[in-house]
Amino acid sequence: MAEGLWSLSVFFFKLPVKEKVLVCLESKVFGISMESYTVGSLEFTINYAASRGILPLMDNGHYHPTEVVSDKISAMLLFFDKIALHVTRPVRWDSDHVVLFDDETREIAKEIVRNKALDRVMIGLDFFDASINRIAAWTVGMRSFRKALLYALLTPNEKLDGLQEEGRLTEVMMLQEEMKTYPFGDVWDYFCETEGKPVGEDWYEAVKTYEAQVLGARK
């Protein structure tokens, strides 16, 4: 069995061989009047995972409106060798909507990069939206999270960290604001070009062709 990511929504299970599978436990908002029965709250699943030597999995659609996964990553990395993420676009109280290059997606990527944890965070993407083309949804999600990681990698984190340590907080704020209008898009386009991938929206033409010639024939 190839090494993979196994997310479990219940806690009554027999552990598989951990050398072959990264075993995870995923939490969900716990409360009365939810759309379905919730087995384990965040607090339960984190403690259970820690006590069993398995990975906690955080789905950024499974939290209260004032909670965000990006704020939790640095704390979780202090106590776990690895953590797993189900990155999606939440629709409270659930998820599985197309990942976009939005604020929380960028913040999640920033926290991973700032903590030098690219090798410690297992990243999974998901979506569910039957109203749009599934291949386009998958492609938008993948490209959006890669953009978020690139944006985080282009951020001068060491410089910002140094300014903060010296108490030069005004400069930290100024630089963070200036970074928002830096030519990130040019770097992304160059990356796509050098990798032989479509630049900008050009990839969508291939999706439309596939939809017309392959998907349309299945109806």
Buried (B, 14 or more C-beta within 10 A) or exposed (E): EEEEBBBBBEEEEEEEEEEEBBBBBBBBBBEEEEEEEBBBBBEBBBEBBEEEEBBBBBBBBBBEEEEBBBEBBEEBBEEBEBBBBBBBBBEEBBBBBBBBBEEBBBBBBBBBBBBEBEEBBBBBBBBEEEEEBBBBBBBBBEBBBBBBBBBBBBBEBEEBEEBEEEEBEEBBEEBEEEBEEEEBEEBBEEBBEEEEEBEEEEBBEEBEEBBEEEEEEEE
